[in-house]
Amino acid sequence: MTERQFHGIVGVLNQDAVDVEALGLRQTPIFFQNGKRLENFSAESLIADVRFAVENS
């Protein structure tokens, strides 16, 4: 695969790299739900957890 096949993506990735450096980011985001850190979750489990929290609030 070449840059030509993904026109525009290289520019976005380069801008992301500049933003990461400018902001001093050192890790990916950490997600919390109701004050509890979520680890090893999938989209499906996150949706189910949020649905459960909303229904039981």
All heavy atoms as a GROMACS GRO file, in nm:
protein
  449
    1MET      N    1   0.084  -0.118   0.000
    1MET     CA    2   0.000   0.000   0.000
    1MET      C    3   0.089   0.124   0.000
    1MET      O    4   0.192   0.127   0.065
    1MET     CB    5  -0.090   0.000   0.123
    1MET     CG    6  -0.186  -0.115   0.126
    1MET     SD    7  -0.300  -0.099   0.263
    1MET     CE    8  -0.398  -0.241   0.231
    2THR      N    9   0.045   0.224  -0.069
    2THR     CA   10   0.125   0.345  -0.081
    2THR      C   11   0.045   0.465  -0.034
    2THR      O   12  -0.076   0.459  -0.014
    2THR     CB   13   0.165   0.368  -0.227
    2THR    OG1   14   0.046   0.397  -0.302
    2THR    CG2   15   0.236   0.248  -0.286
    3GLU      N   16   0.117   0.576  -0.014
    3GLU     CA   17   0.052   0.701   0.026
    3GLU      C   18  -0.055   0.740  -0.076
    3GLU      O   19  -0.160   0.792  -0.039
    3GLU     CB   20   0.157   0.811   0.038
    3GLU     CG   21   0.100   0.944   0.078
    3GLU     CD   22   0.206   1.052   0.090
    3GLU    OE1   23   0.325   1.020   0.104
    3GLU    OE2   24   0.168   1.167   0.082
    4ARG      N   25  -0.029   0.711  -0.200
    4ARG     CA   26  -0.123   0.746  -0.306
    4ARG      C   27  -0.258   0.676  -0.286
    4ARG      O   28  -0.362   0.731  -0.317
    4ARG     CB   29  -0.063   0.708  -0.441
    4ARG     CG   30  -0.147   0.747  -0.557
    4ARG     CD   31  -0.074   0.716  -0.686
    4ARG     NE   32  -0.158   0.747  -0.798
    4ARG     CZ   33  -0.142   0.703  -0.919
    4ARG    NH1   34  -0.039   0.625  -0.945
    4ARG    NH2   35  -0.223   0.734  -1.015
    5GLN      N   36  -0.255   0.553  -0.233
    5GLN     CA   37  -0.379   0.479  -0.210
    5GLN      C   38  -0.460   0.538  -0.095
    5GLN      O   39  -0.579   0.514  -0.086
    5GLN     CB   40  -0.347   0.333  -0.180
    5GLN     CG   41  -0.293   0.257  -0.300
    5GLN     CD   42  -0.248   0.119  -0.264
    5GLN    OE1   43  -0.160   0.103  -0.180
    5GLN    NE2   44  -0.308   0.020  -0.325
    6PHE      N   45  -0.397   0.610  -0.007
    6PHE     CA   46  -0.463   0.665   0.110
    6PHE      C   47  -0.446   0.816   0.114
    6PHE      O   48  -0.401   0.873   0.212
    6PHE     CB   49  -0.408   0.600   0.238
    6PHE     CG   50  -0.433   0.453   0.244
    6PHE    CD1   51  -0.335   0.364   0.207
    6PHE    CD2   52  -0.556   0.404   0.284
    6PHE    CE1   53  -0.359   0.227   0.212
    6PHE    CE2   54  -0.581   0.269   0.288
    6PHE     CZ   55  -0.483   0.180   0.252
    7HIS      N   56  -0.484   0.879   0.006
    7HIS     CA   57  -0.471   1.023  -0.008
    7HIS      C   58  -0.534   1.094   0.112
    7HIS      O   59  -0.646   1.069   0.149
    7HIS     CB   60  -0.537   1.071  -0.137
    7HIS     CG   61  -0.528   1.218  -0.158
    7HIS    ND1   62  -0.409   1.280  -0.188
    7HIS    CD2   63  -0.620   1.316  -0.148
    7HIS    CE1   64  -0.430   1.410  -0.198
    7HIS    NE2   65  -0.556   1.434  -0.175
    8GLY      N   66  -0.459   1.181   0.174
    8GLY     CA   67  -0.509   1.259   0.286
    8GLY      C   68  -0.479   1.199   0.422
    8GLY      O   69  -0.470   1.271   0.520
    9ILE      N   70  -0.464   1.068   0.429
    9ILE     CA   71  -0.442   1.004   0.560
    9ILE      C   72  -0.305   1.041   0.616
    9ILE      O   73  -0.292   1.066   0.735
    9ILE     CB   74  -0.459   0.851   0.550
    9ILE    CG1   75  -0.606   0.818   0.522
    9ILE    CG2   76  -0.412   0.783   0.677
    9ILE    CD1   77  -0.634   0.672   0.500
   10VAL      N   78  -0.204   1.045   0.531
   10VAL     CA   79  -0.069   1.078   0.578
   10VAL      C   80  -0.068   1.218   0.639
   10VAL      O   81  -0.008   1.239   0.745
   10VAL     CB   82   0.034   1.066   0.464
   10VAL    CG1   83   0.170   1.119   0.507
   10VAL    CG2   84   0.046   0.921   0.420
   11GLY      N   85  -0.137   1.312   0.579
   11GLY     CA   86  -0.145   1.447   0.634
   11GLY      C   87  -0.212   1.451   0.769
   11GLY      O   88  -0.166   1.521   0.860
   12VAL      N   89  -0.319   1.374   0.785
   12VAL     CA   90  -0.389   1.366   0.914
   12VAL      C   91  -0.298   1.305   1.019
   12VAL      O   92  -0.290   1.355   1.133
   12VAL     CB   93  -0.520   1.285   0.900
   12VAL    CG1   94  -0.582   1.259   1.036
   12VAL    CG2   95  -0.619   1.358   0.809
   13LEU      N   96  -0.231   1.198   0.987
   13LEU     CA   97  -0.140   1.133   1.082
   13LEU      C   98  -0.025   1.227   1.121
   13LEU      O   99   0.013   1.234   1.238
   13LEU     CB  100  -0.085   1.003   1.025
   13LEU     CG  101  -0.188   0.891   1.007
   13LEU    CD1  102  -0.125   0.773   0.935
   13LEU    CD2  103  -0.248   0.850   1.139
   14ASN      N  104   0.028   1.299   1.022
   14ASN     CA  105   0.135   1.394   1.052
   14ASN      C  106   0.085   1.505   1.146
   14ASN      O  107   0.155   1.544   1.239
   14ASN     CB  108   0.193   1.454   0.925
   14ASN     CG  109   0.276   1.355   0.847
   14ASN    OD1  110   0.325   1.257   0.901
   14ASN    ND2  111   0.291   1.380   0.718
   15GLN      N  112  -0.036   1.554   1.123
   15GLN     CA  113  -0.092   1.657   1.210
   15GLN      C  114  -0.116   1.601   1.350
   15GLN      O  115  -0.092   1.668   1.449
   15GLN     CB  116  -0.222   1.715   1.153
   15GLN     CG  117  -0.279   1.828   1.236
   15GLN     CD  118  -0.182   1.946   1.248
   15GLN    OE1  119  -0.136   1.999   1.148
   15GLN    NE2  120  -0.151   1.986   1.370
   16ASP      N  121  -0.164   1.478   1.359
   16ASP     CA  122  -0.181   1.413   1.490
   16ASP      C  123  -0.048   1.406   1.565
   16ASP      O  124  -0.043   1.434   1.685
   16ASP     CB  125  -0.239   1.272   1.474
   16ASP     CG  126  -0.387   1.271   1.441
   16ASP    OD1  127  -0.451   1.379   1.447
   16ASP    OD2  128  -0.438   1.163   1.408
   17ALA      N  129   0.058   1.371   1.494
   17ALA     CA  130   0.190   1.362   1.558
   17ALA      C  131   0.235   1.498   1.609
   17ALA      O  132   0.288   1.509   1.720
   17ALA     CB  133   0.292   1.305   1.459
   18VAL      N  134   0.210   1.604   1.532
   18VAL     CA  135   0.244   1.739   1.576
   18VAL      C  136   0.162   1.777   1.699
   18VAL      O  137   0.215   1.833   1.796
   18VAL     CB  138   0.220   1.840   1.461
   18VAL    CG1  139   0.230   1.983   1.510
   18VAL    CG2  140   0.319   1.816   1.348
   19ASP      N  141   0.032   1.745   1.698
   19ASP     CA  142  -0.054   1.775   1.813
   19ASP      C  143  -0.010   1.701   1.938
   19ASP      O  144  -0.008   1.758   2.048
   19ASP     CB  145  -0.200   1.741   1.781
   19ASP     CG  146  -0.260   1.830   1.674
   19ASP    OD1  147  -0.203   1.938   1.645
   19ASP    OD2  148  -0.364   1.791   1.617
   20VAL      N  149   0.024   1.574   1.923
   20VAL     CA  150   0.070   1.493   2.037
   20VAL      C  151   0.194   1.557   2.099
   20VAL      O  152   0.204   1.572   2.221
   20VAL     CB  153   0.098   1.348   1.993
   20VAL    CG1  154   0.182   1.273   2.096
   20VAL    CG2  155  -0.032   1.275   1.968
   21GLU      N  156   0.288   1.596   2.015
   21GLU     CA  157   0.410   1.657   2.065
   21GLU      C  158   0.381   1.792   2.131
   21GLU      O  159   0.432   1.820   2.240
   21GLU     CB  160   0.509   1.676   1.949
   21GLU     CG  161   0.643   1.727   1.992
   21GLU     CD  162   0.721   1.630   2.079
   21GLU    OE1  163   0.704   1.509   2.065
   21GLU    OE2  164   0.800   1.679   2.161
   22ALA      N  165   0.298   1.875   2.069
   22ALA     CA  166   0.267   2.007   2.123
   22ALA      C  167   0.195   1.999   2.257
   22ALA      O  168   0.217   2.081   2.346
   22ALA     CB  169   0.182   2.086   2.022
   23LEU      N  170   0.110   1.898   2.273
   23LEU     CA  171   0.033   1.883   2.397
   23LEU      C  172   0.108   1.803   2.503
   23LEU      O  173   0.063   1.793   2.617
   23LEU     CB  174  -0.102   1.816   2.367
   23LEU     CG  175  -0.198   1.900   2.282
   23LEU    CD1  176  -0.316   1.815   2.239
   23LEU    CD2  177  -0.243   2.023   2.357
   24GLY      N  178   0.219   1.741   2.465
   24GLY     CA  179   0.296   1.663   2.560
   24GLY      C  180   0.228   1.534   2.602
   24GLY      O  181   0.248   1.487   2.713
   25LEU      N  182   0.149   1.476   2.514
   25LEU     CA  183   0.078   1.352   2.547
   25LEU      C  184   0.176   1.237   2.557
   25LEU      O  185   0.270   1.226   2.479
   25LEU     CB  186  -0.028   1.322   2.442
   25LEU     CG  187  -0.135   1.428   2.424
   25LEU    CD1  188  -0.229   1.390   2.311
   25LEU    CD2  189  -0.212   1.450   2.552
   26ARG      N  190   0.152   1.149   2.654
   26ARG     CA  191   0.242   1.036   2.675
   26ARG      C  192   0.170   0.901   2.680
   26ARG      O  193   0.234   0.798   2.694
   26ARG     CB  194   0.320   1.056   2.806
   26ARG     CG  195   0.404   1.181   2.808
   26ARG     CD  196   0.522   1.166   2.712
   26ARG     NE  197   0.598   1.290   2.706
   26ARG     CZ  198   0.609   1.365   2.597
   26ARG    NH1  199   0.551   1.331   2.486
   26ARG    NH2  200   0.679   1.476   2.599
   27GLN      N  201   0.038   0.900   2.672
   27GLN     CA  202  -0.036   0.773   2.675
   27GLN      C  203  -0.172   0.793   2.611
   27GLN      O  204  -0.214   0.904   2.586
   27GLN     CB  205  -0.052   0.722   2.817
   27GLN     CG  206  -0.137   0.811   2.906
   27GLN     CD  207  -0.137   0.763   3.050
   27GLN    OE1  208  -0.037   0.712   3.097
   27GLN    NE2  209  -0.248   0.778   3.117
   28THR      N  210  -0.239   0.684   2.585
   28THR     CA  211  -0.373   0.690   2.530
   28THR      C  212  -0.473   0.721   2.641
   28THR      O  213  -0.440   0.708   2.759
   28THR     CB  214  -0.411   0.556   2.462
   28THR    OG1  215  -0.399   0.452   2.559
   28THR    CG2  216  -0.320   0.528   2.344
   29PRO      N  217  -0.595   0.760   2.605
   29PRO     CA  218  -0.693   0.796   2.707
   29PRO      C  219  -0.730   0.678   2.798
   29PRO      O  220  -0.723   0.563   2.758
   29PRO     CB  221  -0.816   0.838   2.628
   29PRO     CG  222  -0.771   0.859   2.489
   29PRO     CD  223  -0.647   0.778   2.471
   30ILE      N  224  -0.769   0.712   2.919
   30ILE     CA  225  -0.821   0.615   3.014
   30ILE      C  226  -0.969   0.647   3.031
   30ILE      O  227  -1.007   0.762   3.049
   30ILE     CB  228  -0.748   0.625   3.150
   30ILE    CG1  229  -0.600   0.594   3.131
   30ILE    CG2  230  -0.811   0.531   3.252
   30ILE    CD1  231  -0.516   0.623   3.254
   31PHE      N  232  -1.053   0.546   3.024
   31PHE     CA  233  -1.197   0.566   3.034
   31PHE      C  234  -1.249   0.526   3.171
   31PHE      O  235  -1.205   0.426   3.229
   31PHE     CB  236  -1.269   0.487   2.925
   31PHE     CG  237  -1.236   0.535   2.786
   31PHE    CD1  238  -1.136   0.474   2.713
   31PHE    CD2  239  -1.304   0.643   2.732
   31PHE    CE1  240  -1.104   0.519   2.586
   31PHE    CE2  241  -1.272   0.689   2.606
   31PHE     CZ  242  -1.172   0.626   2.532
   32PHE      N  243  -1.343   0.605   3.222
   32PHE     CA  244  -1.406   0.580   3.351
   32PHE      C  245  -1.557   0.579   3.333
   32PHE      O  246  -1.609   0.651   3.249
   32PHE     CB  247  -1.369   0.689   3.452
   32PHE     CG  248  -1.225   0.686   3.493
   32PHE    CD1  249  -1.128   0.749   3.417
   32PHE    CD2  250  -1.187   0.620   3.609
   32PHE    CE1  251  -0.995   0.746   3.455
   32PHE    CE2  252  -1.054   0.617   3.648
   32PHE     CZ  253  -0.957   0.681   3.571
   33GLN      N  254  -1.623   0.499   3.414
   33GLN     CA  255  -1.769   0.500   3.420
   33GLN      C  256  -1.807   0.501   3.567
   33GLN      O  257  -1.770   0.412   3.643
   33GLN     CB  258  -1.829   0.376   3.352
   33GLN     CG  259  -1.980   0.373   3.361
   33GLN     CD  260  -2.036   0.245   3.305
   33GLN    OE1  261  -1.965   0.158   3.259
   33GLN    NE2  262  -2.166   0.234   3.309
   34ASN      N  263  -1.879   0.606   3.606
   34ASN     CA  264  -1.920   0.623   3.746
   34ASN      C  265  -1.800   0.612   3.841
   34ASN      O  266  -1.808   0.550   3.946
   34ASN     CB  267  -2.028   0.522   3.784
   34ASN     CG  268  -2.156   0.546   3.707
   34ASN    OD1  269  -2.185   0.657   3.665
   34ASN    ND2  270  -2.233   0.441   3.687
   35GLY      N  271  -1.689   0.672   3.803
   35GLY     CA  272  -1.571   0.674   3.887
   35GLY      C  273  -1.487   0.547   3.885
   35GLY      O  274  -1.384   0.539   3.950
   36LYS      N  275  -1.530   0.447   3.810
   36LYS     CA  276  -1.457   0.321   3.803
   36LYS      C  277  -1.382   0.313   3.670
   36LYS      O  278  -1.440   0.333   3.563
   36LYS     CB  279  -1.554   0.203   3.814
   36LYS     CG  280  -1.488   0.068   3.805
   36LYS     CD  281  -1.591  -0.044   3.811
   36LYS     CE  282  -1.525  -0.178   3.784
   36LYS     NZ  283  -1.623  -0.284   3.765
   37ARG      N  284  -1.253   0.285   3.678
   37ARG     CA  285  -1.172   0.275   3.556
   37ARG      C  286  -1.214   0.151   3.477
   37ARG      O  287  -1.225   0.041   3.532
   37ARG     CB  288  -1.025   0.264   3.594
   37ARG     CG  289  -0.933   0.258   3.475
   37ARG     CD  290  -0.789   0.256   3.517
   37ARG     NE  291  -0.703   0.239   3.402
   37ARG     CZ  292  -0.573   0.257   3.404
   37ARG    NH1  293  -0.513   0.292   3.515
   37ARG    NH2  294  -0.502   0.240   3.295
   38LEU      N  295  -1.236   0.170   3.348
   38LEU     CA  296  -1.272   0.059   3.260
   38LEU      C  297  -1.145   0.002   3.198
   38LEU      O  298  -1.065   0.075   3.141
   38LEU     CB  299  -1.366   0.107   3.149
   38LEU     CG  300  -1.500   0.163   3.194
   38LEU    CD1  301  -1.578   0.214   3.074
   38LEU    CD2  302  -1.580   0.060   3.269
   39GLU      N  303  -1.128  -0.128   3.211
   39GLU     CA  304  -1.011  -0.194   3.154
   39GLU      C  305  -1.058  -0.313   3.070
   39GLU      O  306  -1.154  -0.380   3.104
   39GLU     CB  307  -0.919  -0.243   3.264
   39GLU     CG  308  -0.863  -0.129   3.348
   39GLU     CD  309  -0.765  -0.176   3.453
   39GLU    OE1  310  -0.693  -0.274   3.429
   39GLU    OE2  311  -0.762  -0.113   3.560
   40ASN      N  312  -0.988  -0.337   2.962
   40ASN     CA  313  -1.018  -0.451   2.875
   40ASN      C  314  -1.166  -0.456   2.836
   40ASN      O  315  -1.233  -0.556   2.853
   40ASN     CB  316  -0.977  -0.582   2.944
   40ASN     CG  317  -0.830  -0.584   2.980
   40ASN    OD1  318  -0.749  -0.536   2.903
   40ASN    ND2  319  -0.798  -0.638   3.094
   41PHE      N  320  -1.215  -0.348   2.783
   41PHE     CA  321  -1.355  -0.345   2.744
   41PHE      C  322  -1.368  -0.339   2.593
   41PHE      O  323  -1.278  -0.298   2.523
   41PHE     CB  324  -1.427  -0.227   2.808
   41PHE     CG  325  -1.376  -0.091   2.764
   41PHE    CD1  326  -1.432  -0.024   2.658
   41PHE    CD2  327  -1.270  -0.033   2.831
   41PHE    CE1  328  -1.385   0.100   2.619
   41PHE    CE2  329  -1.222   0.091   2.793
   41PHE     CZ  330  -1.279   0.158   2.687
   42SER      N  331  -1.484  -0.381   2.547
   42SER     CA  332  -1.517  -0.376   2.405
   42SER      C  333  -1.630  -0.276   2.387
   42SER      O  334  -1.691  -0.231   2.484
   42SER     CB  335  -1.561  -0.513   2.356
   42SER     OG  336  -1.683  -0.549   2.420
   43ALA      N  337  -1.659  -0.245   2.264
   43ALA     CA  338  -1.771  -0.155   2.236
   43ALA      C  339  -1.900  -0.214   2.292
   43ALA      O  340  -1.982  -0.142   2.353
   43ALA     CB  341  -1.784  -0.130   2.086
   44GLU      N  342  -1.918  -0.343   2.276
   44GLU     CA  343  -2.041  -0.408   2.323
   44GLU      C  344  -2.053  -0.401   2.476
   44GLU      O  345  -2.159  -0.372   2.529
   44GLU     CB  346  -2.046  -0.554   2.277
   44GLU     CG  347  -2.061  -0.571   2.128
   44GLU     CD  348  -1.928  -0.556   2.052
   44GLU    OE1  349  -1.820  -0.560   2.115
   44GLU    OE2  350  -1.935  -0.538   1.930
   45SER      N  351  -1.943  -0.427   2.546
   45SER     CA  352  -1.951  -0.423   2.692
   45SER      C  353  -1.969  -0.280   2.742
   45SER      O  354  -2.040  -0.258   2.840
   45SER     CB  355  -1.827  -0.487   2.755
   45SER     OG  356  -1.711  -0.411   2.729
   46LEU      N  357  -1.910  -0.184   2.674
   46LEU     CA  358  -1.928  -0.044   2.712
   46LEU      C  359  -2.073  -0.002   2.694
   46LEU      O  360  -2.133   0.061   2.782
   46LEU     CB  361  -1.835   0.046   2.632
   46LEU     CG  362  -1.844   0.195   2.662
   46LEU    CD1  363  -1.812   0.223   2.809
   46LEU    CD2  364  -1.751   0.273   2.570
   47ILE      N  365  -2.132  -0.038   2.582
   47ILE     CA  366  -2.273  -0.006   2.556
   47ILE      C  367  -2.362  -0.070   2.663
   47ILE      O  368  -2.452  -0.007   2.717
   47ILE     CB  369  -2.315  -0.050   2.414
   47ILE    CG1  370  -2.245   0.039   2.311
   47ILE    CG2  371  -2.465  -0.046   2.397
   47ILE    CD1  372  -2.254  -0.013   2.169
   48ALA      N  373  -2.337  -0.196   2.694
   48ALA     CA  374  -2.417  -0.266   2.795
   48ALA      C  375  -2.400  -0.200   2.932
   48ALA      O  376  -2.499  -0.182   3.005
   48ALA     CB  377  -2.377  -0.413   2.802
   49ASP      N  378  -2.278  -0.163   2.968
   49ASP     CA  379  -2.254  -0.098   3.098
   49ASP      C  380  -2.324   0.037   3.107
   49ASP      O  381  -2.382   0.070   3.209
   49ASP     CB  382  -2.104  -0.081   3.122
   49ASP     CG  383  -2.032  -0.211   3.151
   49ASP    OD1  384  -2.100  -0.313   3.179
   49ASP    OD2  385  -1.908  -0.211   3.145
   50VAL      N  386  -2.317   0.116   3.000
   50VAL     CA  387  -2.383   0.246   2.999
   50VAL      C  388  -2.534   0.228   3.005
   50VAL      O  389  -2.604   0.297   3.080
   50VAL     CB  390  -2.341   0.330   2.877
   50VAL    CG1  391  -2.426   0.454   2.862
   50VAL    CG2  392  -2.193   0.366   2.885
   51ARG      N  393  -2.587   0.134   2.928
   51ARG     CA  394  -2.732   0.108   2.929
   51ARG      C  395  -2.776   0.068   3.070
   51ARG      O  396  -2.875   0.119   3.122
   51ARG     CB  397  -2.767  -0.001   2.830
   51ARG     CG  398  -2.917  -0.031   2.825
   51ARG     CD  399  -2.954  -0.130   2.716
   51ARG     NE  400  -2.939  -0.063   2.587
   51ARG     CZ  401  -2.868  -0.111   2.485
   51ARG    NH1  402  -2.806  -0.226   2.495
   51ARG    NH2  403  -2.859  -0.044   2.372
   52PHE      N  404  -2.700  -0.021   3.135
   52PHE     CA  405  -2.733  -0.064   3.271
   52PHE      C  406  -2.730   0.056   3.367
   52PHE      O  407  -2.821   0.071   3.450
   52PHE     CB  408  -2.634  -0.171   3.316
   52PHE     CG  409  -2.658  -0.220   3.456
   52PHE    CD1  410  -2.756  -0.316   3.480
   52PHE    CD2  411  -2.587  -0.169   3.563
   52PHE    CE1  412  -2.780  -0.361   3.610
   52PHE    CE2  413  -2.611  -0.212   3.693
   52PHE     CZ  414  -2.708  -0.308   3.716
   53ALA      N  415  -2.627   0.140   3.355
   53ALA     CA  416  -2.616   0.256   3.446
   53ALA      C  417  -2.732   0.352   3.426
   53ALA      O  418  -2.788   0.404   3.524
   53ALA     CB  419  -2.483   0.326   3.422
   54VAL      N  420  -2.773   0.374   3.302
   54VAL     CA  421  -2.884   0.467   3.274
   54VAL      C  422  -3.014   0.408   3.327
   54VAL      O  423  -3.094   0.479   3.391
   54VAL     CB  424  -2.894   0.496   3.123
   54VAL    CG1  425  -3.023   0.568   3.090
   54VAL    CG2  426  -2.772   0.578   3.077
   55GLU      N  427  -3.037   0.281   3.302
   55GLU     CA  428  -3.162   0.218   3.346
   55GLU      C  429  -3.172   0.208   3.497
   55GLU      O  430  -3.281   0.200   3.552
   55GLU     CB  431  -3.173   0.079   3.283
   55GLU     CG  432  -3.198   0.084   3.133
   55GLU     CD  433  -3.189  -0.053   3.068
   55GLU    OE1  434  -3.151  -0.152   3.134
   55GLU    OE2  435  -3.219  -0.059   2.946
   56ASN      N  436  -3.059   0.209   3.567
   56ASN     CA  437  -3.059   0.191   3.712
   56ASN      C  438  -3.021   0.320   3.786
   56ASN      O  439  -2.980   0.314   3.901
   56ASN     CB  440  -2.966   0.078   3.750
   56ASN     CG  441  -3.020  -0.055   3.701
   56ASN    OD1  442  -3.115  -0.106   3.755
   56ASN    ND2  443  -2.961  -0.108   3.595
   57SER      N  444  -3.038   0.433   3.720
   57SER     CA  445  -3.004   0.559   3.788
   57SER      C  446  -3.128   0.627   3.840
   57SER      O  447  -3.238   0.596   3.812
   57SER     CB  448  -2.931   0.652   3.692
   57SER     OG  449  -3.012   0.686   3.582
   0.00000   0.00000   0.00000
